[in-house]
Amino acid sequence: MFPKGFEWVVILIVALLIFGPKNLPKLGKSLGSTVKNIREGMEGDKGESKQAEDVVVEESEEDKEIADLEAKLAAAKKKKAEDGDADAE
């Protein structure tokens, strides 16, 4: 019945009447920044989950390295204890 886009014209006229010509740019700016923050927040959730997975992988590699160092230390202590027992005899 009405041409396309007529609804937007009506909405803009009503907004102009309600908020006035001076406040309309401020309203548009705040609405745009709100939409931008929402989009960044939605993308941020996906990025954080990937970063969390990377941290877990790095920690597991560090855990392996720590376990290897602990095994070497235990072997060195055992060898030292055996050498001490051999010297005592």
Biopython code that builds the backbone (N, CA, C, O; Angstrom):
import numpy as np
from Bio.PDB.StructureBuilder import StructureBuilder

atoms = [
    (1, "MET", "N", (0.823, -1.182, 0.000)),
    (1, "MET", "CA", (0.000, 0.000, 0.000)),
    (1, "MET", "C", (0.875, 1.255, 0.000)),
    (1, "MET", "O", (0.683, 2.139, -0.835)),
    (2, "PHE", "N", (1.832, 1.343, 0.927)),
    (2, "PHE", "CA", (2.762, 2.464, 0.944)),
    (2, "PHE", "C", (4.045, 2.060, 0.242)),
    (2, "PHE", "O", (4.387, 0.878, 0.220)),
    (3, "PRO", "N", (4.761, 3.017, -0.333)),
    (3, "PRO", "CA", (6.032, 2.668, -0.980)),
    (3, "PRO", "C", (7.067, 2.220, 0.054)),
    (3, "PRO", "O", (6.981, 2.564, 1.232)),
    (4, "LYS", "N", (8.056, 1.439, -0.423)),
    (4, "LYS", "CA", (9.095, 0.947, 0.483)),
    (4, "LYS", "C", (9.855, 2.125, 1.074)),
    (4, "LYS", "O", (10.130, 3.116, 0.397)),
    (5, "GLY", "N", (10.187, 1.993, 2.351)),
    (5, "GLY", "CA", (10.935, 3.045, 3.023)),
    (5, "GLY", "C", (10.050, 4.096, 3.679)),
    (5, "GLY", "O", (10.543, 4.955, 4.410)),
    (6, "PHE", "N", (8.761, 4.033, 3.426)),
    (6, "PHE", "CA", (7.850, 5.018, 4.009)),
    (6, "PHE", "C", (7.816, 4.889, 5.531)),
    (6, "PHE", "O", (7.664, 5.882, 6.243)),
    (7, "GLU", "N", (7.960, 3.655, 6.022)),
    (7, "GLU", "CA", (7.942, 3.441, 7.468)),
    (7, "GLU", "C", (9.111, 4.155, 8.134)),
    (7, "GLU", "O", (8.972, 4.730, 9.213)),
    (8, "TRP", "N", (10.262, 4.109, 7.474)),
    (8, "TRP", "CA", (11.447, 4.774, 8.028)),
    (8, "TRP", "C", (11.262, 6.289, 8.075)),
    (8, "TRP", "O", (11.707, 6.943, 9.019)),
    (9, "VAL", "N", (10.622, 6.833, 7.082)),
    (9, "VAL", "CA", (10.358, 8.278, 7.061)),
    (9, "VAL", "C", (9.462, 8.654, 8.228)),
    (9, "VAL", "O", (9.700, 9.658, 8.900)),
    (10, "VAL", "N", (8.440, 7.858, 8.471)),
    (10, "VAL", "CA", (7.525, 8.119, 9.585)),
    (10, "VAL", "C", (8.279, 8.015, 10.911)),
    (10, "VAL", "O", (8.089, 8.852, 11.794)),
    (11, "ILE", "N", (9.128, 7.003, 11.061)),
    (11, "ILE", "CA", (9.893, 6.831, 12.295)),
    (11, "ILE", "C", (10.830, 8.018, 12.510)),
    (11, "ILE", "O", (10.943, 8.514, 13.631)),
    (12, "LEU", "N", (11.498, 8.477, 11.460)),
    (12, "LEU", "CA", (12.406, 9.619, 11.588)),
    (12, "LEU", "C", (11.664, 10.901, 11.947)),
    (12, "LEU", "O", (12.154, 11.700, 12.744)),
    (13, "ILE", "N", (10.503, 11.097, 11.372)),
    (13, "ILE", "CA", (9.714, 12.296, 11.700)),
    (13, "ILE", "C", (9.262, 12.252, 13.152)),
    (13, "ILE", "O", (9.330, 13.266, 13.848)),
    (14, "VAL", "N", (8.805, 11.102, 13.620)),
    (14, "VAL", "CA", (8.373, 10.969, 15.016)),
    (14, "VAL", "C", (9.562, 11.195, 15.951)),
    (14, "VAL", "O", (9.426, 11.883, 16.963)),
    (15, "ALA", "N", (10.729, 10.623, 15.623)),
    (15, "ALA", "CA", (11.920, 10.813, 16.449)),
    (15, "ALA", "C", (12.329, 12.285, 16.464)),
    (15, "ALA", "O", (12.730, 12.802, 17.507)),
    (16, "LEU", "N", (12.234, 12.956, 15.335)),
    (16, "LEU", "CA", (12.569, 14.380, 15.262)),
    (16, "LEU", "C", (11.629, 15.208, 16.126)),
    (16, "LEU", "O", (12.058, 16.153, 16.788)),
    (17, "LEU", "N", (10.360, 14.857, 16.119)),
    (17, "LEU", "CA", (9.397, 15.579, 16.944)),
    (17, "LEU", "C", (9.618, 15.326, 18.432)),
    (17, "LEU", "O", (9.482, 16.243, 19.242)),
    (18, "ILE", "N", (9.958, 14.091, 18.798)),
    (18, "ILE", "CA", (10.135, 13.741, 20.206)),
    (18, "ILE", "C", (11.430, 14.317, 20.766)),
    (18, "ILE", "O", (11.422, 14.963, 21.814)),
    (19, "PHE", "N", (12.551, 14.085, 20.066)),
    (19, "PHE", "CA", (13.850, 14.461, 20.606)),
    (19, "PHE", "C", (14.337, 15.831, 20.169)),
    (19, "PHE", "O", (15.193, 16.415, 20.834)),
    (20, "GLY", "N", (13.825, 16.353, 19.087)),
    (20, "GLY", "CA", (14.238, 17.656, 18.610)),
    (20, "GLY", "C", (15.460, 17.569, 17.708)),
    (20, "GLY", "O", (16.197, 16.584, 17.755)),
    (21, "PRO", "N", (15.679, 18.589, 16.889)),
    (21, "PRO", "CA", (16.778, 18.538, 15.926)),
    (21, "PRO", "C", (18.167, 18.595, 16.577)),
    (21, "PRO", "O", (19.134, 18.109, 15.991)),
    (22, "LYS", "N", (18.282, 19.173, 17.762)),
    (22, "LYS", "CA", (19.590, 19.285, 18.416)),
    (22, "LYS", "C", (20.027, 17.971, 19.055)),
    (22, "LYS", "O", (21.219, 17.661, 19.072)),
    (23, "ASN", "N", (19.091, 17.202, 19.574)),
    (23, "ASN", "CA", (19.428, 15.960, 20.279)),
    (23, "ASN", "C", (19.454, 14.737, 19.370)),
    (23, "ASN", "O", (19.950, 13.687, 19.779)),
    (24, "LEU", "N", (18.939, 14.843, 18.161)),
    (24, "LEU", "CA", (18.880, 13.693, 17.266)),
    (24, "LEU", "C", (20.274, 13.174, 16.889)),
    (24, "LEU", "O", (20.465, 11.958, 16.884)),
    (25, "PRO", "N", (21.263, 14.032, 16.572)),
    (25, "PRO", "CA", (22.610, 13.496, 16.288)),
    (25, "PRO", "C", (23.237, 12.787, 17.496)),
    (25, "PRO", "O", (23.913, 11.771, 17.336)),
    (26, "LYS", "N", (23.013, 13.320, 18.697)),
    (26, "LYS", "CA", (23.534, 12.673, 19.906)),
    (26, "LYS", "C", (22.904, 11.291, 20.073)),
    (26, "LYS", "O", (23.589, 10.331, 20.427)),
    (27, "LEU", "N", (21.617, 11.196, 19.820)),
    (27, "LEU", "CA", (20.907, 9.929, 19.924)),
    (27, "LEU", "C", (21.454, 8.915, 18.920)),
    (27, "LEU", "O", (21.668, 7.751, 19.259)),
    (28, "GLY", "N", (21.676, 9.358, 17.694)),
    (28, "GLY", "CA", (22.227, 8.471, 16.663)),
    (28, "GLY", "C", (23.618, 7.994, 17.016)),
    (28, "GLY", "O", (23.953, 6.827, 16.812)),
    (29, "LYS", "N", (24.447, 8.914, 17.556)),
    (29, "LYS", "CA", (25.812, 8.549, 17.935)),
    (29, "LYS", "C", (25.802, 7.519, 19.062)),
    (29, "LYS", "O", (26.539, 6.534, 19.010)),
    (30, "SER", "N", (24.979, 7.742, 20.070)),
    (30, "SER", "CA", (24.930, 6.802, 21.188)),
    (30, "SER", "C", (24.368, 5.451, 20.752)),
    (30, "SER", "O", (24.821, 4.411, 21.231)),
    (31, "LEU", "N", (23.393, 5.456, 19.856)),
    (31, "LEU", "CA", (22.841, 4.204, 19.344)),
    (31, "LEU", "C", (23.893, 3.443, 18.539)),
    (31, "LEU", "O", (24.011, 2.224, 18.658)),
    (32, "GLY", "N", (24.650, 4.162, 17.727)),
    (32, "GLY", "CA", (25.711, 3.523, 16.939)),
    (32, "GLY", "C", (26.801, 2.937, 17.817)),
    (32, "GLY", "O", (27.276, 1.831, 17.559)),
    (33, "SER", "N", (27.207, 3.667, 18.857)),
    (33, "SER", "CA", (28.254, 3.148, 19.746)),
    (33, "SER", "C", (27.745, 1.942, 20.539)),
    (33, "SER", "O", (28.513, 1.028, 20.836)),
    (34, "THR", "N", (26.474, 1.936, 20.877)),
    (34, "THR", "CA", (25.898, 0.791, 21.579)),
    (34, "THR", "C", (25.919, -0.453, 20.698)),
    (34, "THR", "O", (26.289, -1.534, 21.155)),
    (35, "VAL", "N", (25.527, -0.303, 19.450)),
    (35, "VAL", "CA", (25.536, -1.437, 18.517)),
    (35, "VAL", "C", (26.966, -1.934, 18.320)),
    (35, "VAL", "O", (27.199, -3.142, 18.270)),
    (36, "LYS", "N", (27.928, -1.010, 18.208)),
    (36, "LYS", "CA", (29.333, -1.388, 18.032)),
    (36, "LYS", "C", (29.841, -2.176, 19.242)),
    (36, "LYS", "O", (30.515, -3.194, 19.083)),
    (37, "ASN", "N", (29.519, -1.707, 20.448)),
    (37, "ASN", "CA", (29.944, -2.409, 21.664)),
    (37, "ASN", "C", (29.329, -3.799, 21.765)),
    (37, "ASN", "O", (29.989, -4.739, 22.209)),
    (38, "ILE", "N", (28.092, -3.932, 21.365)),
    (38, "ILE", "CA", (27.430, -5.239, 21.399)),
    (38, "ILE", "C", (28.110, -6.196, 20.430)),
    (38, "ILE", "O", (28.350, -7.355, 20.768)),
    (39, "ARG", "N", (28.423, -5.715, 19.221)),
    (39, "ARG", "CA", (29.101, -6.569, 18.238)),
    (39, "ARG", "C", (30.477, -6.989, 18.739)),
    (39, "ARG", "O", (30.852, -8.155, 18.616)),
    (40, "GLU", "N", (31.237, -6.043, 19.305)),
    (40, "GLU", "CA", (32.565, -6.363, 19.830)),
    (40, "GLU", "C", (32.463, -7.361, 20.981)),
    (40, "GLU", "O", (33.298, -8.256, 21.111)),
    (41, "GLY", "N", (31.445, -7.204, 21.806)),
    (41, "GLY", "CA", (31.248, -8.133, 22.911)),
    (41, "GLY", "C", (30.934, -9.538, 22.437)),
    (41, "GLY", "O", (31.405, -10.514, 23.022)),
    (42, "MET", "N", (30.144, -9.646, 21.384)),
    (42, "MET", "CA", (29.806, -10.963, 20.848)),
    (42, "MET", "C", (31.029, -11.604, 20.212)),
    (42, "MET", "O", (31.226, -12.812, 20.344)),
    (43, "GLU", "N", (31.851, -10.827, 19.528)),
    (43, "GLU", "CA", (33.068, -11.358, 18.910)),
    (43, "GLU", "C", (34.108, -11.654, 19.984)),
    (43, "GLU", "O", (34.897, -12.588, 19.840)),
    (44, "GLY", "N", (34.115, -10.874, 21.051)),
    (44, "GLY", "CA", (35.081, -11.073, 22.125)),
    (44, "GLY", "C", (34.917, -12.395, 22.821)),
    (44, "GLY", "O", (35.906, -12.976, 23.269)),
    (45, "ASP", "N", (33.695, -12.898, 22.932)),
    (45, "ASP", "CA", (33.461, -14.188, 23.570)),
    (45, "ASP", "C", (34.126, -15.303, 22.784)),
    (45, "ASP", "O", (34.705, -16.218, 23.370)),
    (46, "LYS", "N", (34.049, -15.235, 21.480)),
    (46, "LYS", "CA", (34.665, -16.263, 20.644)),
    (46, "LYS", "C", (36.177, -16.187, 20.754)),
    (46, "LYS", "O", (36.836, -17.222, 20.847)),
    (47, "GLY", "N", (36.739, -14.995, 20.747)),
    (47, "GLY", "CA", (38.184, -14.817, 20.849)),
    (47, "GLY", "C", (38.729, -15.269, 22.183)),
    (47, "GLY", "O", (39.819, -15.839, 22.241)),
    (48, "GLU", "N", (38.003, -15.030, 23.254)),
    (48, "GLU", "CA", (38.454, -15.438, 24.583)),
    (48, "GLU", "C", (38.488, -16.952, 24.703)),
    (48, "GLU", "O", (39.384, -17.494, 25.351)),
    (49, "SER", "N", (37.542, -17.640, 24.100)),
    (49, "SER", "CA", (37.545, -19.101, 24.197)),
    (49, "SER", "C", (38.737, -19.672, 23.450)),
    (49, "SER", "O", (39.322, -20.658, 23.899)),
    (50, "LYS", "N", (39.110, -19.083, 22.328)),
    (50, "LYS", "CA", (40.297, -19.546, 21.602)),
    (50, "LYS", "C", (41.554, -19.276, 22.414)),
    (50, "LYS", "O", (42.453, -20.115, 22.464)),
    (51, "GLN", "N", (41.624, -18.105, 23.056)),
    (51, "GLN", "CA", (42.785, -17.784, 23.871)),
    (51, "GLN", "C", (42.874, -18.737, 25.055)),
    (51, "GLN", "O", (43.972, -19.148, 25.428)),
    (52, "ALA", "N", (41.765, -19.089, 25.640)),
    (52, "ALA", "CA", (41.762, -20.008, 26.770)),
    (52, "ALA", "C", (42.274, -21.375, 26.335)),
    (52, "ALA", "O", (43.010, -22.018, 27.083)),
    (53, "GLU", "N", (41.900, -21.834, 25.143)),
    (53, "GLU", "CA", (42.393, -23.108, 24.644)),
    (53, "GLU", "C", (43.895, -23.047, 24.431)),
    (53, "GLU", "O", (44.597, -24.014, 24.727)),
    (54, "ASP", "N", (44.410, -21.919, 23.918)),
    (54, "ASP", "CA", (45.846, -21.758, 23.700)),
    (54, "ASP", "C", (46.599, -21.808, 25.017)),
    (54, "ASP", "O", (47.676, -22.400, 25.094)),
    (55, "VAL", "N", (46.046, -21.194, 26.048)),
    (55, "VAL", "CA", (46.695, -21.192, 27.351)),
    (55, "VAL", "C", (46.775, -22.601, 27.899)),
    (55, "VAL", "O", (47.795, -22.985, 28.471)),
    (56, "VAL", "N", (45.720, -23.376, 27.735)),
    (56, "VAL", "CA", (45.710, -24.753, 28.225)),
    (56, "VAL", "C", (46.787, -25.565, 27.509)),
    (56, "VAL", "O", (47.472, -26.372, 28.138)),
    (57, "VAL", "N", (46.940, -25.360, 26.210)),
    (57, "VAL", "CA", (47.965, -26.082, 25.454)),
    (57, "VAL", "C", (49.347, -25.697, 25.955)),
    (57, "VAL", "O", (50.199, -26.565, 26.143)),
    (58, "GLU", "N", (49.583, -24.402, 26.174)),
    (58, "GLU", "CA", (50.879, -23.949, 26.658)),
    (58, "GLU", "C", (51.164, -24.507, 28.051)),
    (58, "GLU", "O", (52.290, -24.912, 28.337)),
    (59, "GLU", "N", (50.163, -24.530, 28.907)),
    (59, "GLU", "CA", (50.357, -25.058, 30.251)),
    (59, "GLU", "C", (50.686, -26.542, 30.204)),
    (59, "GLU", "O", (51.511, -27.012, 30.988)),
    (60, "SER", "N", (50.069, -27.277, 29.319)),
    (60, "SER", "CA", (50.348, -28.708, 29.250)),
    (60, "SER", "C", (51.779, -28.947, 28.770)),
    (60, "SER", "O", (52.430, -29.883, 29.234)),
    (61, "GLU", "N", (52.281, -28.120, 27.852)),
    (61, "GLU", "CA", (53.666, -28.246, 27.413)),
    (61, "GLU", "C", (54.613, -27.906, 28.562)),
    (61, "GLU", "O", (55.632, -28.571, 28.752)),
    (62, "GLU", "N", (54.276, -26.876, 29.320)),
    (62, "GLU", "CA", (55.089, -26.505, 30.479)),
    (62, "GLU", "C", (55.043, -27.613, 31.536)),
    (62, "GLU", "O", (56.051, -27.905, 32.179)),
    (63, "ASP", "N", (53.881, -28.220, 31.707)),
    (63, "ASP", "CA", (53.758, -29.317, 32.673)),
    (63, "ASP", "C", (54.643, -30.492, 32.282)),
    (63, "ASP", "O", (55.265, -31.123, 33.137)),
    (64, "LYS", "N", (54.696, -30.780, 30.984)),
    (64, "LYS", "CA", (55.563, -31.869, 30.519)),
    (64, "LYS", "C", (57.025, -31.543, 30.818)),
    (64, "LYS", "O", (57.779, -32.403, 31.274)),
    (65, "GLU", "N", (57.417, -30.303, 30.561)),
    (65, "GLU", "CA", (58.802, -29.894, 30.817)),
    (65, "GLU", "C", (59.123, -29.977, 32.308)),
    (65, "GLU", "O", (60.205, -30.429, 32.682)),
    (66, "ILE", "N", (58.200, -29.549, 33.154)),
    (66, "ILE", "CA", (58.400, -29.621, 34.605)),
    (66, "ILE", "C", (58.515, -31.080, 35.053)),
    (66, "ILE", "O", (59.359, -31.421, 35.881)),
    (67, "ALA", "N", (57.651, -31.936, 34.491)),
    (67, "ALA", "CA", (57.697, -33.355, 34.848)),
    (67, "ALA", "C", (59.039, -33.968, 34.450)),
    (67, "ALA", "O", (59.596, -34.773, 35.196)),
    (68, "ASP", "N", (59.561, -33.593, 33.280)),
    (68, "ASP", "CA", (60.869, -34.100, 32.850)),
    (68, "ASP", "C", (61.970, -33.634, 33.802)),
    (68, "ASP", "O", (62.845, -34.414, 34.177)),
    (69, "LEU", "N", (61.918, -32.352, 34.191)),
    (69, "LEU", "CA", (62.933, -31.833, 35.114)),
    (69, "LEU", "C", (62.845, -32.508, 36.482)),
    (69, "LEU", "O", (63.869, -32.784, 37.107)),
    (70, "GLU", "N", (61.624, -32.773, 36.946)),
    (70, "GLU", "CA", (61.455, -33.462, 38.228)),
    (70, "GLU", "C", (61.995, -34.889, 38.151)),
    (70, "GLU", "O", (62.595, -35.382, 39.106)),
    (71, "ALA", "N", (61.782, -35.550, 37.014)),
    (71, "ALA", "CA", (62.302, -36.915, 36.839)),
    (71, "ALA", "C", (63.832, -36.901, 36.857)),
    (71, "ALA", "O", (64.456, -37.768, 37.469)),
    (72, "LYS", "N", (64.431, -35.917, 36.188)),
    (72, "LYS", "CA", (65.893, -35.798, 36.185)),
    (72, "LYS", "C", (66.420, -35.532, 37.587)),
    (72, "LYS", "O", (67.436, -36.094, 37.996)),
    (73, "LEU", "N", (65.719, -34.667, 38.322)),
    (73, "LEU", "CA", (66.131, -34.362, 39.696)),
    (73, "LEU", "C", (66.046, -35.606, 40.583)),
    (73, "LEU", "O", (66.945, -35.881, 41.378)),
    (74, "ALA", "N", (64.953, -36.347, 40.432)),
    (74, "ALA", "CA", (64.795, -37.576, 41.225)),
    (74, "ALA", "C", (65.895, -38.579, 40.882)),
    (74, "ALA", "O", (66.430, -39.243, 41.769)),
    (75, "ALA", "N", (66.231, -38.688, 39.603)),
    (75, "ALA", "CA", (67.299, -39.606, 39.201)),
    (75, "ALA", "C", (68.642, -39.147, 39.767)),
    (75, "ALA", "O", (69.446, -39.973, 40.200)),
    (76, "ALA", "N", (68.890, -37.835, 39.766)),
    (76, "ALA", "CA", (70.149, -37.313, 40.309)),
    (76, "ALA", "C", (70.227, -37.558, 41.820)),
    (76, "ALA", "O", (71.283, -37.917, 42.342)),
    (77, "LYS", "N", (69.100, -37.360, 42.520)),
    (77, "LYS", "CA", (69.082, -37.611, 43.967)),
    (77, "LYS", "C", (69.321, -39.087, 44.258)),
    (77, "LYS", "O", (70.043, -39.429, 45.194)),
    (78, "LYS", "N", (68.716, -39.961, 43.457)),
    (78, "LYS", "CA", (68.885, -41.396, 43.650)),
    (78, "LYS", "C", (70.338, -41.796, 43.417)),
    (78, "LYS", "O", (70.904, -42.594, 44.165)),
    (79, "LYS", "N", (70.934, -41.228, 42.365)),
    (79, "LYS", "CA", (72.337, -41.524, 42.063)),
    (79, "LYS", "C", (73.254, -41.028, 43.176)),
    (79, "LYS", "O", (74.206, -41.707, 43.562)),
    (80, "LYS", "N", (72.953, -39.827, 43.690)),
    (80, "LYS", "CA", (73.755, -39.262, 44.783)),
    (80, "LYS", "C", (73.637, -40.142, 46.034)),
    (80, "LYS", "O", (74.625, -40.390, 46.726)),
    (81, "ALA", "N", (72.423, -40.605, 46.309)),
    (81, "ALA", "CA", (72.207, -41.470, 47.471)),
    (81, "ALA", "C", (72.956, -42.791, 47.294)),
    (81, "ALA", "O", (73.530, -43.297, 48.258)),
    (82, "GLU", "N", (72.964, -43.348, 46.113)),
    (82, "GLU", "CA", (73.687, -44.599, 45.842)),
    (82, "GLU", "C", (75.192, -44.392, 45.983)),
    (82, "GLU", "O", (75.903, -45.246, 46.512)),
    (83, "ASP", "N", (75.677, -43.213, 45.488)),
    (83, "ASP", "CA", (77.101, -42.910, 45.613)),
    (83, "ASP", "C", (77.480, -42.717, 47.080)),
    (83, "ASP", "O", (78.573, -43.101, 47.497)),
    (84, "GLY", "N", (76.591, -42.132, 47.848)),
    (84, "GLY", "CA", (76.842, -41.945, 49.274)),
    (84, "GLY", "C", (76.880, -43.276, 50.001)),
    (84, "GLY", "O", (77.704, -43.462, 50.897)),
    (85, "ASP", "N", (76.002, -44.214, 49.635)),
    (85, "ASP", "CA", (75.998, -45.545, 50.235)),
    (85, "ASP", "C", (77.260, -46.313, 49.852)),
    (85, "ASP", "O", (77.800, -47.063, 50.665)),
    (86, "ALA", "N", (77.727, -46.133, 48.631)),
    (86, "ALA", "CA", (78.921, -46.828, 48.174)),
    (86, "ALA", "C", (80.153, -46.304, 48.902)),
    (86, "ALA", "O", (81.058, -47.075, 49.221)),
    (87, "ASP", "N", (80.196, -44.997, 49.167)),
    (87, "ASP", "CA", (81.314, -44.409, 49.892)),
    (87, "ASP", "C", (81.341, -44.851, 51.354)),
    (87, "ASP", "O", (82.414, -44.986, 51.942)),
    (88, "ALA", "N", (80.174, -45.075, 51.936)),
    (88, "ALA", "CA", (80.061, -45.464, 53.328)),
    (88, "ALA", "C", (80.555, -46.890, 53.541)),
    (88, "ALA", "O", (80.989, -47.228, 54.643)),
    (89, "GLU", "N", (80.501, -47.715, 52.534)),
    (89, "GLU", "CA", (80.902, -49.109, 52.682)),
    (89, "GLU", "C", (82.355, -49.202, 52.607)),
    (89, "GLU", "O", (82.910, -50.296, 52.709)),
]
sb = StructureBuilder()
sb.init_structure("model")
sb.init_model(0)
sb.init_chain("A")
sb.init_seg("    ")
for serial, (resi, resn, name, xyz) in enumerate(atoms, 1):
    if name == "N":
        sb.init_residue(resn, " ", resi, " ")
    sb.init_atom(name, np.array(xyz, "f"), 0.0, 1.0, " ", f" {name:<3s}", serial, name[0])
structure = sb.get_structure()
